Amino acid sequence: MRTVDLIHRKRDGEELSPEEIAYFVDGYTRNEIPDYQMSAFLMAVYFSGMSDHEVDALTHSMLGSGSTIDLSGIPGVKVDKHSTGGVGDKTSLIAAPIAAAAGVIVPMMSGRALGHTGGTLDKLESIPGFRTDLTIDEFRAQLASLGLAFIGQSADVAPADGKLYSLRDVTATVESIPLIASSIMSKKLAEGIDALVLDVKVGNGAFMKRQVDARRLAQMMVGIGRRSDKRVQALITDMNQPLGFAIGNALEVMEVSQTLQNGGPTDLTRISLELAARMIYLGKIVPSLEEAREVAQKHLLDGSGYRKFKDVISAQGGNPQVLDRFELLPNATGAREILSPRAGYVSAIDAEYVGQASAMIGAGRDTKDEAVDPAVGVILEVKIGNKIDAGGVLCRLYYTGEDHVEEAAQLIEDAFRISANPPDQRDLILEVVG
């Protein structure tokens, strides 16, 4: 088969066979298909879309490009949780320990921050000594002993996805829903999981800005999982303001500690408990979702989720005392208060602006190789719907260097909208798919 003929057919909206898609993925992974032809193929997919058969074929071709993790020797149902990325989204560090405390085996393969959204690995690595570069044998051993382990994506897992993602990033094809779905699911299927809970974010701070697109992505990922004999559920959740109050790596670990001790923000606690409940339900710990919610609540209130997270921190080389003594975490050297220009109600907080400001002072990165500053970030003092006086504190900006602080402060000021009347209340969990 000729590469140019396949590009032509996909451009014209035709369905390619699994063999033809495998030819593309394998050829590109082996450097036999050049970047310019794969770029043309990705753009053809961006405009023409893909059928379910094509998305399955792409997912399994990327899955087959590397090694998979065999967890069959560990008793119990293996359930992971994945978020499509948001601002202040630290739910993995709360839901996973609660689910593991309930008896679910939770293999967490996580990612790093890119752009304005945070990454689970960066949050964990703000804990001094915490290792995310576990070997597969260490990963398995920790899952067997603690029921929970956090690991970064190995270069051996779905290497075709890593190569394709880099190309998508520079060819304006990142937003393609079939390409996003196959990218996420190829990595998740490589983990050896039995079930998966997805948190698909939608809103100004999310990758998906429109609910219709978030729904399509959720449906596509649930479909891929089910056709691979995995139990998959997806929540579509609001990301039109940051989740919780803390944005920034060490700051978010502090808020995780507070939440696992039942002292966290209402929105963060609610969504974390719902994600944990669905992990417990898919993990077959109890027969109904309602019972799973009760189990999740119990493991939050009795502190067993908090203790599980401490055990994991210790097992992966970190100091578990950071959850009690925040001075042991990286702390910023400077702080700036952002004040409200007028009295009224907070009617909007642009999560993307807040995330960009946080990244600007070092909490995020523009390229995968950049280092992050674990100490910096933003702490909100108000959320949408709160009343504030003129000159009241909207949030605090924490930094360690003066570079970009003025620019970041201006961006955060622009993120807040103050209105005379209280805004309508909005739902946090918008839809359930699967």
Secondary structure, 3 states (H helix, E strand, C coil): CCHHHHHHHHHCCCCCCHHHHHHHHHHHHCCCCCHHHHHHHHHHHHHHCCCHHHHHHHHHHHHCCCCCCCCCCCCCCEEEEEECCCCCCCCHHHHHHHHHHCCCEEEEEECCCECCECCHHHHHHCCCCCCCCCCHHHHHHHHHHHCEEEEECCCCCCHHHHHHHHHHHCCCCCCCHHHHHHHHHHHHHCCCCCEEEEEEEECCCCCECCHHHHHHHHHHHHHHHHHCCCEEEEEEEECCCCCCCEECHHHHHHHHHHHHCCCCCHHHHHHHHHHHHHHHHHCCCCCCHHHHHHHHHHHHHCCHHHHHHHHHHHHCCCCHHHHCCHHHCCCCCEEEEEECCCCEEEEEECHHHHHHHHHHCCCCCCCCCCCCCCCCEEEECCCCCCEECCCCEEEEEEECCCCCHHHHHHHHHHHEEEECCCCCCCCCEEEEEC
